[in-house]
Amino acid sequence: MARLQGFEAAAIAASALQSELERAKELQRTSDQRIDFLQAHSSKVSAKLQEEQRLSLQQRKTICEWEARWRELECVRDELAAKVHQLEGRKRQLQADLESARHRDVDLVDQLNKSESVRRRLHEIVQDLKGNVRVVCRIRPLLPVEKQEGKALAKMTIPAANTIEIEPTKPTEKALSFEFNAVFDSKAGQDVVFDEISQLVQSVCDGFNVSIFAYGQTGSGKTHTMQGPEVPDAETEGMISRSIRQIFASMHNLQMFGWKHEMTAMFLEIYNDNIRDLLADKKAEQVQLRMGAGDGCDLVVSDAKTFTIERPSDIFSLLATANRNRAVAETKCNSRSSRSHSVFTLRLTSTNDRTDESHQGTLNLIDLAGSERLSSSESAGDRQKEAIHINTSLSMLARVIRALVEKGGHVPYRDCKLTQLLQPSLSGSSKTLMFLNTSPRADHVVETINSLRFGAQIAQCHLGVAKRNRAKYDK
């Protein structure tokens, strides 16, 4: 019994131990699971820590790189600051140089203006020394048709640059000698002839009135001298075109001195003692002529069209219109004879804001119809009437010239429209040059001598000193 009880007690004890063992195992499993969890968590924490360490190293590396870059930028900043300081010093120096240059520029502009004033005065003195009335003689060459017909040449020589000698038709008469400002033979081109008048044309830009007119018998080359052939080129264009080009060139050069310019033009003809507008819309439209107030040298042409000129091509267009409207006809002496006197007028108004100056110059380019003997031209009807008016007006011009040479007091300017229109050119208010055109033909020698004598009378005129036309300055 006691043994049985002992076995029971042992079984109970064994059961208790078994239970205790199960609890211990359960605790072991729980502990293992806890350990596994902690190990897994520790691995995660360790991985995260490693990642954070990696990121920390990368950030430290980035910080080091930025610190290095910052130090570089500080160096660049210091260099730029030094350069800015240097540039600011250079800027101050340049500003000082600029201010000095501005003062020098003002001085130079003042010197330029003074030099231009000196140039104008010297130019005026030179032109005055040459005389306000000049005569230039020009001998035209034989025309191809004249060569074919075997026309003989007159015995003319040019012993000096300003002298022409001609032998009359009668052998018993002595050779005649005439002195002018210049004499050009038949070989002289348009450019050579223009050189003689170019400085006179310059006076227009300086505020003077300039008149250039062509005189001579019919067929002596007056229109060719003034306008050139019907289709001119650079070598053959006439005095009108060349004068316009020079004036535009002078206007361009004077801009650097502060000058501004306005230009207008008109073109008239005197046909049978009537003044007509060659630029009018209606051909042969007559206009009226009257003298302005003052010394009687200011022409006013009512109803005549005036055109503003902005470029040389504007002038050439007007010349083409005028040539279409001008009265011409064929005569025995000339296949294209001008039956009227033409007057091209260019008015140039100049102002200068720097010097508060203003003046107005006028250029008159006059192509006189040629004198003709009715017995030679065989003109009849309208041509005869035209020839009579042309010869009469030229005779009236000769009377005016004789009165000016003799200085007898009254000068008959108002005897005809031609002398009335030329009054400003011959009364001392203008610098005047006459082209004395002559024919080289022997059968024209009588008319040539008459023309030379008339030119000699013109050369004896002393009209005083022309004055600059100062206009009222208005800014």
C-alpha positions in Angstrom: 0.0 0.0 0.0 2.7 2.3 1.0 4.4 1.2 -2.2 1.4 1.9 -4.2 1.1 5.3 -2.6 4.6 5.8 -3.4 4.0 5.0 -7.1 1.0 7.3 -7.1 3.0 10.1 -5.4 5.7 9.5 -8.0 3.2 9.6 -10.8 1.7 12.8 -9.5 5.2 14.2 -9.2 6.0 13.0 -12.7 2.8 14.5 -14.0 3.7 17.8 -12.3 7.1 17.7 -13.8 5.6 16.9 -17.2 3.4 19.9 -16.8 6.2 22.0 -15.6 8.3 20.7 -18.6 5.5 21.6 -21.0 5.3 25.0 -19.5 9.1 25.3 -19.8 8.9 24.2 -23.4 6.1 26.7 -24.1 8.2 29.4 -22.4 11.1 28.2 -24.5 9.1 28.5 -27.7 7.8 31.9 -26.6 11.3 32.9 -25.8 12.6 31.6 -29.2 9.9 33.5 -31.0 10.7 36.6 -29.1 14.4 36.1 -29.9 13.5 35.5 -33.5 11.5 38.7 -33.6 14.2 40.6 -31.8 16.8 39.2 -34.2 14.6 40.2 -37.2 14.0 43.7 -35.7 17.7 44.0 -35.0 18.5 43.1 -38.6 16.1 45.7 -39.8 17.5 48.3 -37.4 21.0 47.3 -38.4 20.1 47.7 -42.1 18.5 51.0 -41.5 21.4 52.1 -39.5 23.8 51.1 -42.3 21.6 53.0 -44.8 21.6 56.0 -42.5 25.3 55.7 -42.2 25.7 55.5 -45.9 23.4 58.5 -46.4 25.4 60.3 -43.7 28.6 59.6 -45.5 27.1 60.7 -48.8 25.8 63.9 -47.2 29.2 64.5 -45.6 30.8 64.0 -49.0 28.2 66.4 -50.6 28.8 68.9 -47.8 32.6 68.7 -48.4 32.0 69.1 -52.2 29.8 72.1 -51.6 32.2 73.5 -49.1 34.9 73.2 -51.7 32.6 74.7 -54.3 31.8 77.5 -51.9 35.4 78.2 -51.4 35.9 78.3 -55.2 32.9 80.7 -55.5 34.4 82.9 -52.7 37.6 83.1 -54.8 35.6 83.9 -57.9 33.6 86.5 -55.9 36.8 88.1 -54.7 38.2 88.1 -58.3 35.0 89.6 -59.6 34.9 92.1 -56.9 38.4 93.1 -57.8 37.5 93.2 -61.4 34.4 95.3 -60.7 36.5 97.7 -58.7 38.9 97.8 -61.6 36.0 98.3 -64.1 34.5 101.0 -62.0 37.8 102.8 -62.0 38.0 102.3 -65.8 34.4 103.6 -66.1 35.2 106.7 -64.1 38.2 107.2 -66.4 36.1 106.7 -69.5 33.5 109.1 -68.2 36.2 111.7 -67.6 37.6 111.0 -71.1 34.1 111.2 -72.6 33.5 114.5 -70.9 36.8 115.7 -72.2 36.0 114.4 -75.7 32.6 116.2 -75.5 34.4 119.5 -74.7 36.9 118.8 -77.5 34.0 118.0 -79.9 32.4 121.3 -79.0 35.7 123.0 -79.7 36.1 121.1 -83.0 32.6 121.9 -84.1 33.3 125.5 -83.3 36.5 125.3 -85.2 34.8 123.6 -88.1 32.1 126.2 -88.2 34.8 128.9 -88.1 36.8 127.2 -90.9 33.6 126.9 -93.0 33.0 130.6 -92.4 36.6 131.3 -93.5 36.2 129.1 -96.5 33.1 131.0 -97.5 34.9 134.3 -97.1 37.9 133.2 -99.0 35.8 131.7 -101.7 33.8 134.9 -102.0 37.1 136.9 -102.2 38.4 134.7 -105.0 35.1 134.9 -106.9 35.1 138.7 -106.5 38.6 138.9 -107.8 37.6 137.0 -110.9 34.8 139.5 -111.4 31.0 139.3 -111.0 30.6 139.3 -114.8 32.6 136.7 -116.7 32.7 135.5 -120.3 33.8 132.1 -121.4 34.2 131.5 -125.1 33.5 128.0 -126.5 34.1 126.8 -130.1 32.0 123.8 -131.0 33.4 121.1 -133.3 32.2 120.4 -136.8 29.1 118.2 -136.9 29.4 114.9 -138.8 27.0 116.1 -141.4 29.1 119.3 -141.8 32.2 117.2 -142.3 30.4 115.1 -145.0 29.4 118.3 -146.7 33.0 119.5 -146.6 32.3 122.7 -144.7 35.5 124.8 -144.4 36.8 125.9 -141.0 37.2 129.5 -140.0 40.7 130.7 -139.3 40.6 130.9 -135.5 43.5 130.4 -133.1 43.8 130.3 -129.3 47.2 131.8 -128.6 46.5 131.9 -124.8 44.1 130.2 -122.5 41.9 133.4 -122.4 42.5 134.7 -125.9 40.9 134.0 -129.3 42.1 135.4 -132.6 40.0 135.2 -135.8 40.6 136.3 -139.4 37.8 138.2 -141.1 36.5 137.1 -144.5 38.2 140.0 -146.3 42.0 139.5 -146.8 42.6 143.2 -146.4 41.3 143.2 -142.8 43.5 142.5 -139.9 43.0 139.5 -137.6 40.8 140.3 -134.6 41.8 139.4 -131.0 39.4 139.0 -128.1 40.2 138.3 -124.4 37.8 136.6 -122.1 38.0 134.8 -118.8 38.6 131.5 -120.6 38.5 130.1 -124.2 37.8 126.5 -125.0 38.5 124.9 -128.4 36.4 122.3 -130.1 38.2 119.4 -128.3 37.1 120.6 -124.8 34.6 118.2 -123.2 31.7 119.1 -121.0 33.6 118.2 -117.9 36.5 120.6 -118.7 34.0 123.4 -119.4 32.1 122.8 -116.2 35.4 123.0 -114.2 35.5 126.7 -115.2 32.1 127.4 -113.6 32.0 124.9 -110.7 33.2 127.3 -108.1 30.6 129.8 -109.3 27.9 127.2 -108.7 29.3 126.6 -105.2 28.4 130.3 -104.4 24.7 129.3 -104.7 25.2 127.1 -101.5 26.8 130.1 -99.8 23.7 132.2 -100.4 24.5 134.1 -103.6 22.5 134.6 -106.8 24.3 133.1 -109.7 23.3 133.4 -113.4 24.9 131.4 -116.2 23.6 132.0 -119.7 24.6 130.8 -123.1 24.8 133.2 -126.0 25.6 132.8 -129.7 24.2 132.4 -133.2 21.8 129.7 -134.0 23.5 126.3 -134.3 26.5 127.3 -132.2 26.0 124.7 -129.5 24.2 126.7 -126.7 21.6 124.1 -125.9 24.3 121.4 -126.0 26.4 123.3 -123.6 23.5 123.9 -121.2 21.6 120.6 -121.5 23.7 118.2 -123.5 22.3 116.0 -126.2 18.7 114.6 -126.2 20.0 111.4 -124.5 23.0 112.6 -122.4 25.5 110.3 -120.6 28.1 111.0 -117.9 30.5 112.6 -120.5 28.0 114.6 -122.5 25.5 115.9 -119.9 25.2 119.7 -119.8 25.9 122.4 -117.4 22.4 122.2 -115.8 22.8 118.5 -114.8 26.3 119.0 -113.7 25.4 122.0 -111.6 22.6 120.1 -109.9 24.9 117.2 -109.0 27.5 119.6 -107.6 24.9 121.5 -105.5 23.6 118.2 -104.1 27.2 117.1 -103.3 27.9 120.4 -101.6 24.6 120.1 -99.6 25.7 116.7 -98.4 29.2 118.0 -97.3 27.7 121.0 -95.6 25.4 118.8 -93.4 28.4 118.1 -91.1 28.5 121.8 -90.4 24.8 121.8 -89.3 23.3 123.1 -92.5 19.9 122.0 -93.7 18.6 122.8 -97.2 15.3 123.2 -99.1 15.3 123.4 -102.9 12.7 124.5 -105.4 12.8 124.8 -109.2 10.9 126.4 -112.0 11.5 126.5 -115.8 10.3 129.3 -118.1 10.7 130.3 -121.7 10.3 133.6 -123.6 8.5 132.9 -126.8 7.6 135.8 -129.1 8.1 138.1 -126.1 5.6 136.1 -123.9 6.7 134.3 -120.8 5.5 130.7 -120.7 5.8 128.0 -118.0 7.6 124.9 -119.4 6.5 122.8 -116.4 2.8 123.6 -116.6 0.3 120.9 -117.2 -1.0 122.7 -120.2 1.5 123.4 -122.9 2.3 127.1 -123.7 0.6 128.4 -120.6 1.6 132.0 -120.1 2.6 133.6 -116.8 3.1 137.1 -115.6 6.3 138.8 -114.5 6.7 141.6 -112.0 9.5 143.0 -109.9 9.4 142.8 -106.2 9.8 145.6 -103.7 13.2 147.0 -102.8 16.0 147.6 -105.3 14.0 146.1 -108.2 16.1 143.0 -108.5 13.7 140.6 -107.0 11.7 138.8 -109.7 8.2 137.5 -109.0 6.7 135.2 -111.5 3.0 134.7 -110.8 1.2 131.5 -111.7 4.5 129.7 -112.5 4.7 126.1 -111.1 7.5 125.5 -108.6 8.6 122.0 -107.6 10.3 120.9 -104.5 13.6 119.1 -105.3 14.7 116.3 -103.0 17.1 114.4 -105.3 18.9 114.9 -108.6 16.5 112.6 -110.4 13.7 115.1 -109.7 15.5 117.8 -111.7 16.1 115.4 -114.6 12.4 114.6 -114.8 11.6 118.3 -114.9 14.2 118.9 -117.6 12.6 116.1 -119.7 9.2 117.8 -119.3 10.6 121.2 -120.2 12.3 119.9 -123.3 9.0 118.4 -124.5 7.2 121.7 -124.0 9.9 124.0 -125.4 9.4 125.6 -128.8 11.8 124.2 -131.3 11.7 124.0 -135.1 13.9 123.2 -138.1 15.5 126.0 -140.1 17.9 126.2 -142.9 20.7 126.9 -140.4 19.8 124.4 -137.7 17.8 121.1 -137.8 16.6 121.6 -134.2 16.6 125.4 -133.6 15.4 126.7 -130.3 12.7 129.3 -131.0 12.6 130.7 -127.5 14.8 131.8 -124.6 14.7 129.4 -121.7 15.4 130.2 -118.0 15.8 127.4 -115.5 15.7 128.7 -111.9 16.8 126.8 -108.8 16.3 128.4 -105.4 18.2 127.0 -102.4 17.2 128.0 -98.9 19.8 127.0 -96.2 19.5 127.2 -92.4 21.9 126.3 -89.6 20.6 125.7 -86.1 24.2 125.7 -84.7 25.1 129.2 -85.9 21.6 130.6 -86.2 22.3 131.5 -89.8 20.0 131.4 -92.8 20.5 132.4 -96.4 19.0 131.9 -99.8 20.9 131.3 -103.1 19.4 131.3 -106.6 20.9 129.7 -109.7 19.6 130.9 -113.1 20.7 128.8 -116.1 19.7 130.6 -119.2 19.7 129.2 -122.8 19.2 132.1 -125.2 17.8 131.5 -128.6 20.4 132.0 -131.3 20.5 135.1 -133.5 19.9 134.4 -137.1 20.0 136.2 -140.4 16.7 135.6 -142.2 18.5 135.5 -145.5 20.5 132.5 -144.2 17.8 130.7 -142.3 15.2 131.3 -145.0 12.6 131.4 -142.3 9.0 132.2 -143.3 5.6 132.4 -141.6 5.8 131.5 -137.9 9.5 130.8 -138.2 10.1 134.3 -139.5 8.0 135.8 -136.8 9.9 133.9 -134.2 13.3 134.9 -135.7 12.2 138.6 -135.6 11.3 138.4 -131.9 14.5 136.5 -131.1 16.7 139.1 -132.9 14.8 142.0 -131.4 15.1 140.7 -127.9 18.8 140.1 -128.4 19.2 143.6 -129.8 17.5 144.9 -126.7 19.9 142.8 -124.6 22.8 144.5 -126.5 21.3 147.9 -125.6 21.2 147.0 -122.0 24.8 145.9 -122.1 25.9 149.1 -123.8 24.1 151.1 -121.1 25.8 149.2 -118.4 29.2 149.6 -120.0 28.7 153.4 -120.5 27.2 153.8 -117.1 24.9 156.5 -118.4 22.2 156.2 -115.8 19.0 154.7 -117.3 19.3 151.0 -118.3 16.3 149.9 -120.5 15.6 146.6 -118.8 11.8 146.9 -119.4 12.0 147.2 -123.2 11.3 143.5 -123.6 10.6 140.4 -121.5 14.1 139.0 -122.0 15.9 141.9 -120.5 13.3 142.2 -117.8 13.8 138.6 -116.8 17.6 139.0 -116.9 17.6 142.2 -114.8 18.6 140.4 -111.6 21.5 138.7 -113.5 22.8 142.0 -114.8 22.1 144.6 -112.1 24.8 143.7 -109.6 22.8 141.4 -107.3 24.2 138.3 -109.1 27.4 136.6 -110.0 27.0 136.2 -113.8 28.8 134.1 -116.4 28.1 134.0 -120.1 29.0 131.1 -122.3 29.9 132.7 -125.7 29.2 129.8 -128.1 30.7 130.1 -131.6 30.6 128.1 -134.8 33.9 126.9 -136.3 32.6 127.2 -139.9 34.1 129.7 -142.3 30.7 130.7 -143.7 29.6 131.7 -140.2 32.6 133.9 -139.5 30.6 137.2 -139.7 28.1 136.0 -137.0 31.0 134.6 -135.0 32.7 138.0 -135.0 29.5 139.7 -134.0 29.1 137.3 -131.1 32.7 137.9 -130.0 32.2 141.6 -130.0 29.1 141.2 -128.0 31.0 139.0 -125.5 33.7 141.7 -125.3 31.0 144.2 -124.3 29.7 141.9 -121.6 33.3 141.4 -120.3 33.6 145.2 -119.8 30.6 145.4 -117.4 31.5 146.1 -113.8 28.4 145.6 -111.7 29.9 145.9 -108.2 30.2 143.2 -105.5 27.3 140.7 -105.2 26.0 140.3 -101.6 24.9 137.2 -99.8 21.1 136.9 -99.4 20.6 136.5 -95.7 17.2 135.3 -94.8 15.3 135.7 -91.5 16.3 132.9 -89.2 13.4 131.0 -87.7 14.1 127.8 -85.7 
